[in-house]
Amino acid sequence: MSKLAEFKRLEAQLAAQLQQLDALKNDAELKKEIQFEEKLRALLAEYGMSLRDVINILDPSPRSTPAVVVQRRQRQIKVYKNPNTGEVVETKGGNHKVLKAWREQYGVEAVDSWLQ
């Protein structure tokens, strides 16, 4: 795109945005909202309050705490005893380094049969 075409496109966008801004400046609803905000901020300043204080007064229920926390049940400790070496492994999961090595060496069924 040439610089001139880009300039004309941006100029048209700016003109459209300026037109929207003028329409908003004359909007009665916007004027009411601005007036409300100014009065509200003046009232808050008069009483030394913040928006957060007003929200806490109007709705004191805590919003930052999670509704329900579901806890998983704890895993039971599994004890494996290697009959060949007498070595004992205690684990809550199957992702144990020694257990993996045993499974590679002796096979999954054999190691699972060592569960105490």
Protein Blocks (a to p, Z undefined) as FASTA:
>chain_A
ZZklmmmmmmmmmmmmmmmmmmmmmpmklmmmmmmmmmmmmmmmmnopafklmmmmmmmc
cfkbcfbdcddddddddddddfknopacddfbfkbfklmmmmmmnojklmmmmpZZ
